[in-house]
Amino acid sequence: MSIERERRSAVSETDGFVSHPVLRAEGISKQYGPVTVLSDVTLDILPGEIHAIIGENGAGKSTFMRLLSGYAEPTAGALSMGGRKVGFSKPEQAQESGIVLVHQEILLADALTVAENLFLGRELMRHGLVDDRTMRRLAVEKLHDLGCHVSPNALVRDISLADRQLVQIARALLDDYKLVIFDEPTAVLTGEEVERLLAIILQLKGQGAAVLYISHRLDEVQRLADKVTVLRDGKMVGTYPGHSLTQMDMARLMVGRDLAALYPEKTVKPALQAMLEVRDFGVPGFASDISFTAHKGEVLGFAGMIGAGRTEVFEGIMGLRPATGTVKLQGRAIDLRRPRAAMDAGIGYLTEDRKGKGLLLQERLAPNLTLSALGKFHPGLLMRRRREQSALVEAVDTYDIRLKSYVVKAGQLSGGNQQKLLLAKVLLTNPSVVVIDEPTRGIDIANKAQIYAFIERLVAEGRTCIVISSEMQELIGICDRILVMREGRITGEVTGDRMTEHEIALLATSETKVAAKQGGRQ
């Protein structure tokens, strides 16, 4: 079906709608100075309905969410609830009306406990004192409902990204809600955590709440959505019945054209040459007995549930955590006692937390790009700005980083463009081994295809690429081999026809180490 035919088949703004939806947005537009970021968006959100909003990075999804939840005011258009016009100049007003937003970013206080974060700004009182006991009890109950079992006394900075997201969701659901907006809620979740959250969302629908769901994971949209509204370049493409769209239909509507195959075609690899050798490696408290070899020109995947120790292993190799064992790159041992030894030897690492650890969001693009390779741009007392700017122009062209100006800050880029900037930053050091942790987290489907193509280009150049991902289909689509971890140990290797979600899930939950039985090349 062509794009235009699909547009004509879209649900009209009145078809099937009740007279008083929970929220109606009519002609909503937003400008920042002369730039229009959202234009004439109209939709109704019904009680007991899951309404998905999809689009590429920069399509206007997050702007729309901010307008609905009081974090910004529309330049034009109107909002109404229950048939009555409303306006929100701050989030508290939207919350009082029953609209709660679960942010894409983790907005918690790291130095406070889980319970303190849940009730921050709305502490329970008893006899004039803060009732810590009741808050801790309610925190446990609310988190248990979400399948999260962290201690209410744990400091937020000490819990995993996945648990922080669940804490943030629990905080939002403490409010009385009519409409719950989820902005990329599963970006840091995997496996069982995702299933629990989707079950909670379906439960909210069953209770009569309206749910607005924004996600780049089109499989989740397909599973959940009663209606799907597509945004492109700040404008509505249309609203469609959820059951009428396949994932490729959604992708085509988002980008306005047919996409080529999402994953590059795998090529036959030549005789493999050992590049990175890891033996008897351990990160105290996180992983032990880790041994594997990554070969030149291959994509090696690492799968496992959250907490399996995958990220910690490579943080140990990169000197970001204390570690023991032997690591060799092209036969030469790396001194694990020196934090920069792995980088100096030729290993590049893209962290899973690009916003917290990978980029300086309040800095311009050029300093972000050159931070890991300052020796090239700062050989003496003075920074060579022309050389730095030239490197930025080349990176923007090479990695298709979309931006309005070269002087914007990194935090002003979309998620996909931030990831491409981080990739350019790491490759500026010309590593022979590139480790990418969660390469497409929070990235739309068009940028995913680009990231996969970049990975294929890396191995075609003779580099080694190691991919850590919570998306099994992603690993299957791009990897030559996949190693599976559970509770800090490698439990097996899958290749060829055995690279299936079932096989990976089995190894990720198995009790014993079975790698030796798999015939793998460790």
N, C-alpha and C positions, 0 to 999 in steps of 0.2 A: 504494500500500500504506500503511495507517495505521501510526502509531508502535507501537501495541500489537501489531499483527500482525508488524511487523518485529522487535519484541523477542522474540516467540515463535519467530521463525525464526532467532534468533541461534544461533551455534555454542555448544554446552554446554561446560563447562570440561573435559570429558574426551573429547569427540568427536575422534577422529583424533590424539590426543596420544600420544607414546611414553611409556614408563614413567619415563624419567629425562630430563626437559628440561634444558637448560642452566641455566635459572633458573625456579623456581616461586614465585609470590607468592600467599599464601593469607590472605584476610581482612585485608589490610593497611589500617590506619587511622592517621590522624595528627591530633592535636589540639594547638593552641597556646592554652594556658589553657582557657577555656570554649568556644573556637571550634573546631569540627570542619571541617578543610579537605579530608580524604579519609576515605572510609568504606567498609570491607569490599570492597576491590578484590582480585579473584582472577583470575589468568591464568597460563598456562604459555608460556614462550618456548623454541622448539625450535632445535636446531642447523640451519644451512642454511635459515633462515626469516627473512623480513623481517616484523616485527610492528609495525604502526603504532598509535600512540595519538593520538586526535584529540579535540577538545573546544574550547569557547569559552575565551577568556581567563578565568582564575579557576576553570576546571573541575577543577583539581588535577593537571594533566599534569606540570608542573615539580616539584611536591611529590613526586609518585610517582617521578620520575627521581632526585631527591635521596635518597630512601629506598633505592632500589636501589643507588646508587653510594656510599653511606657518608657523605653530607654531612648526613644527619639520620637519627634512629632512629625506627621506627614506634612509635606508642602501643599498637597492638594488631596481632595477626597475626604471620605467620612467613614467612621466606624460606628456600628450600632450593636447593642446587645438586647435581646428580647424585644426587638422592635423600637428601642429607644436609643437615640444618638448618644454616644459617649466620646470622651476625649481624655487621654492620659498624658500628663506632662512629666510624670516620674513613675518608676516601677511600682512603688507602693500603692498608687491609685489603681493600677491594673490588678495587682494582687488582691486588693480589697473587693474588686469586682469579680474575682474568681478566675483570673488568668495567671497562670504560673509558667515560668520559663525554666527549663533545664538547659543550661548553657553548654555550648560546645567546649569552651575553655573551662578548665578546673579553677573555680573561683572560691577557694577555701583558704583559711589561715593556717599555714604550715606549722606554726608554733603552738597552736591550740589543739586540744584533744578532739576526738571524733564527736563526742557528745557536745562539747562547747561549740563546735562548728554548726551542728544541727540546730542549736537554739540561739546562735549568736544574734543579738539584737532583739530577741523575744524570749529572754530567760524566764523560766518559771520561778515564782516566788512563794515562800512559805514563812509566815510570821516575820515578814520584812527582810528575809534572807533568801539568797539564791538556793533553790531546791535541787542541789546536785544529784541527790539520790534518785528522785523522780525523773530527772532528765536522762540520767544514765539508763534507767529501766526502759523508758520510752524509746531511747535511741536503739537499744538492743532489739526491741520489738519491731520497730520500723525497718531496721536493717535486716532483721531475720526474714521479714516479708519479701525482701529483695534478694534473698539468698546470700547476704553478706554477713560474715561472722567475725569481723574484726572487733577487738575490745573497744568499748566506748571510752576507755581511758588512754588508748593509743594516740600518740601524736600523729597528726595527718602527714607530716613529713616522713614518717617511718613506715607508712603503708604503701601498697602498690598503687600504680596509676588506675588499675581497674577498680580497686576498692575505693579510691578517691572519687571516681565517677559515681559509684553506687551511693556513697555518702552524700554527694551533691544531689542526686536524684531523691534520696530520702529526705533531705532538707526541703526540697521543693514540695514534696507531697505531704509535708506537715501542714501546709496551708489548706484552707477550704477552697476547693477548685471546681470550676465548671469546664474550663478549657486548660489542658496541659500541653505545652509546646515542648517537643523534644528536638533539640538541634544537634544532630550527629551523636546520639547517645551511646552508640556501640563502638565508637572509633577506637577506644582503648580496651574493649572487652573481647573475649574470645570464647568459643565453645559453650560451655555450660553457663557462663555468665550472660552471654547473649540470649540463650534460650530462656533463662529466668526473666530477663528484662522484657523480652517479647511477650512472655506469659503475663507479666504485670500490666503491660500496655493493653493486651486483650481483656484483662480483668477490669481495667479502667473503663474500657468501652462497654463491657457488660454491665457496669454500674451506672451507665448513662452519661458518663463524662464525654466531652468532645476531645479528640486528640489530634494535634497537628504534628506531623512527623516529617523531619527533614533528614535525609540520609543519602550518602553516595553509594550505599550498598543496595543495589537495585533488587537483589534477591529478597532483602528484608521488606522493601516497598511492595514487591509483588505478593509476598506472604500476608502483609498486614492491611494494605490500603483498600478502603472502600472507594475512594476517589483519589485521583492523582492530578495535581496542577503542575504544569510544566512552565518554567520561566527560562527565557533566553535573552541575554543582554538587557536585563531589567524590564522586559515586557512579557506579558502572558502569551504563551503559545496556545493554551487551552486547558480545560478541565475534562478528564476522561474517567469513565468507570474503571476501577482498579483491575477488575477481572478481564478487561478487554485488551490490556497491553502486555506484551512480552518484554523481557529485559532489553532486547535489541530494539523493540519499538520505542521504549523509553529513551535509550541512548540516542537513537536517530532524531527524536523530537528535541532532545536537549541540545544537540550540536548542529541541527539543521541540515544534516547530510548523512549518508550511509557511512558507517565506520568500517574500516578494514578489520580483519580478525584481531581480536583483543591481544592475543599472545603471538609473538613472532614465531614463525615456523622454525622448529628445531633442526639444526644441521648435524650431519655426521661429524663427530670430533676426531681429530687425528690421535695418534698414540699419545697417551697422557703422560705429562712430565710433572713430577711432584713440585709444587710451589710452596705451600705452607704445610708444615708438619707439626702436629701437636701431640705430645706424648705424656701420659700420666699427669695430666694437668688438673689443677684444682683451685677453686676459689673458696676459702674457708666460709662455711655457713651457707653456701649456695650450690656448689658443684664439686664433684670429685671423680677421679678415674676417667678423665676425658682424653680420648686418643682418636685422632682422625688425620687424614691427609686431604688437602684441597689441591687440585691439579690445574695446570696452566690451561686457559681457554675453556674452563667449565663453570657452570653455575651450580653451586652446592647449596642446598637448602637446609635450614634448621627448623623443625616443627616441634610442637609441644604445647601443653596448656600453660596458662599464666602461672608463674611460680616454678616452672620446670628448670630454670637456671640458664636459659639460652643467652639472654642479654648479659647476665653477670659473667659468663664465660668469656665473652668477647671484650667486656669492659676490663676483665683481668688481663687478657692478652694485650690490650692497649695501655695497660699501666694505670687504669682508672680505679682498680681495686687491687688489694694485695693478692698474690697468686703464687702457686708453686708448680713445678713441673718443667718441661722442656718445650720450647717453641723455636722452630727453625724456619727461616725464609730463604728459599733457594740454597738450602744446606748450611746456612750460617745461623748460629744460635743468637737469639735475642735476649738481652739482659733484662729480665723481668723487674729488676730493682730500679731501673731507670724509667720514669714515667713516659718520656718521649721516645724510648728506644724503638718501639714498634712503628711509630710514624716515621722516624728517621730511616728505618730499615726498608720502608716501602709499603706499609699497610695503612690504608685509609679507612676511616670509620664514620658512617653516617648514623648518628644516634636516633633512637626511636622518638625522643623528646626534642624535636627540632626547635620548638618555641622556648623550652626551658634550658636546654643544654647546647643546642646546635647553632642558634643564631642570636645575635644581639638585636632584639626587635626594635629598640629605640635608636639604633644606629643606621646610617646610610648604607646603601648596598655595597659600595666599594670596600669599606673597611670590613664588612662581613665576608666578602669574597676572599680578601687577601690575608685574613687573620692567621691562617695556618701556614702561610708561605711568606712571612714577613721578610725573610732573608732576601727574597727576590726584589722586594720593593723598598727595603730599608737597609741597604748595605752599609750606610754610614750614619751620620748624624741627621740627615734630612730624608724625609719620605719622598720618593719619586712619584709625585701625583700623576703626572702624565702617563707613566707606565701603568699605574694602578687603574686609571680611567680607561686606558686602552684594553687592559685585561677584562674590565667589566663589560665594555662594549662587545668584546669577542665572546664572553660567556653568555651574554644576553642573546646573541645571534646563534651560538652553537647549541644552547639548551632551550631555545624558544621561550625565554622568560618574558612574560607579558607584563609591561609596565607603562605607565603614563609619562613617567619622567625618570631620568637617571639619578635624581637627587631625593627620591622618596625613601622612606625608612623601610627596613625589612618587614616590620610589622604591618605595613600597609599593603603588602602583597597578599594574594590569595594563597590558600594552603598549597595548591599544586605548584605555584610559582616559588613559594618559599622552599619547597622540597627540591626544585630544580636549582635554586640558588645554592642550597646546601650541597647538592651533588657537584656543582661547579666548584665550590670552595674546596671540597675534598680532593677533586681530581686536579686541582691546581698544583698539588704537591707531586703529581705524576706517580701515584702508587701502582705497584704491580699486583697487589691484592686489595680489593675493595669490599668492605663489609657493610651491608645495608640492612639496618634494623627497621622493620615495618616500612617498606619502601613506599606504600601507597595509602597509609592511614590518613583518613580525612580528605582524600583526593578524588575528584570526579573522574568519570570513566574515560574522557578524552585524555586527561593528563596521565591516567594510569597507562593507557596505551603508549604514550610517549616515554614514560619511565621504563616500561618493559623494553621498548626499542633501544633506549640508552644502555640498558643492561646487556642486551644482545650485542650492541656495538662494542662495549667494553671487552667482552670475551672474544669477539672477532679480532680485536687488536692484540690478543694474546694475554690479556690480563685474566686474573682469577676473580670471580665474583661470588661472595657468600651472602645469601639472603636469609634473614630471620623474619618469619611472618606468621601471624595468627590466622591468615586466610589459607586454608589448605588448597583450595582451587588455584590460588595464585602460585603457590609453590609447585603444584603439579604442572601448571601451564608454562613455567619459565625455567624450571630446574632440570639438570641432568641427573642428579641424585638428591635424595633427601635423607638426612639423619634426623631421627626422632629422639627427643629427650623427655624424661620423666623424673621428677624429684632429684634433679642435679646430676643425672647420669644418662648416657646414651643407651637407649634400649633397642635400637635397630636401624637398619638402612633399607630404603626402598628404591628401586630403579625400574625402568621399563614399564611393563604391563602391571607391575605390582605398585606403581605409584597411583594409588586410589585413596579416596577419603576414608574408606573403611579400613584399609590397611594402616594408614597413618594413625587413625583414632585408636585402633587396637594397640599399637605400639606405645601411643601416648598415655594409655591407661594400664599397660601391662605391669605386672609385679616384678618381673625378673629381667635381667639384661639378656637380650637375645641376639645381639648384633653378630655374634660369632656364627649363629645358625643361618644368617641371611646371605652368606657368601659375599658380604660387602667389602669395599676396598679401603678399610681403615688402616 
